[in-house]
Amino acid sequence: GENLFGSAGAHSPWLDPEALVAADPEIVLVVPCGFGITRTRKELESLAGKQWWRALDGKVFVADGNRYFNRPGPRLVESLEILAEILHPETCDFGHRDDGYIAWERAQEAQ
């Protein structure tokens, strides 16, 4: 995967939603610091009705940033496995779906 907006070692940038849609990413991975999947899903509900958000349908994944992505440590390998599953679902299955990450559509179905 290629980060279209951030820079290594820098804080995440403010991002205009239209710029996100215009970049036409293959996936959007949402991993807020300190949030697990449940909290992230709840926070994202307010975006569900936005036209720009609907344009990302099928591309959004919510991962457990609190457990995996936002803390250095031994879970680094599991974070990489999650990324591999999201980016290459046809060849990678480490068993993290529904626990370490979820597709946004499935998150909506589960409510």
Secondary structure as the mmCIF struct_conf table of DSSP 4:
data_model
#
loop_
_struct_conf.conf_type_id
_struct_conf.id
_struct_conf.beg_label_comp_id
_struct_conf.beg_label_asym_id
_struct_conf.beg_label_seq_id
_struct_conf.end_label_comp_id
_struct_conf.end_label_asym_id
_struct_conf.end_label_seq_id
BEND BEND1 LEU A 4 PHE A 5
TURN_TY1_P TURN_TY1_P1 ALA A 8 GLY A 9
BEND BEND2 ALA A 10 ALA A 10
HELX_LH_PP_P HELX_LH_PP_P1 HIS A 11 TRP A 14
HELX_RH_AL_P HELX_RH_AL_P1 PRO A 17 ALA A 23
BEND BEND3 GLU A 26 GLU A 26
STRN STRN1 VAL A 28 VAL A 30
TURN_TY1_P TURN_TY1_P2 CYS A 33 GLY A 34
HELX_RH_AL_P HELX_RH_AL_P2 ILE A 37 LEU A 44
HELX_RH_3T_P HELX_RH_3T_P1 GLU A 45 LEU A 47
TURN_TY1_P TURN_TY1_P3 ALA A 48 GLY A 49
HELX_RH_AL_P HELX_RH_AL_P3 GLN A 51 ARG A 54
TURN_TY1_P TURN_TY1_P4 ALA A 55 LYS A 59
STRN STRN2 VAL A 60 ALA A 63
HELX_RH_PI_P HELX_RH_PI_P1 GLY A 65 PHE A 69
TURN_TY1_P TURN_TY1_P5 ASN A 70 ASN A 70
BEND BEND4 ARG A 71 ARG A 71
BEND BEND5 GLY A 73 GLY A 73
TURN_TY1_P TURN_TY1_P6 PRO A 74 ARG A 75
HELX_RH_AL_P HELX_RH_AL_P4 LEU A 76 LEU A 87
TURN_TY1_P TURN_TY1_P7 PRO A 89 THR A 91
BEND BEND6 GLY A 95 GLY A 95
STRN STRN3 ARG A 97 ARG A 97
TURN_TY1_P TURN_TY1_P8 ASP A 98 GLY A 100
STRN STRN4 TYR A 101 ALA A 103
HELX_RH_AL_P HELX_RH_AL_P5 TRP A 104 GLU A 109
TURN_TY1_P TURN_TY1_P9 ALA A 110 ALA A 110
#
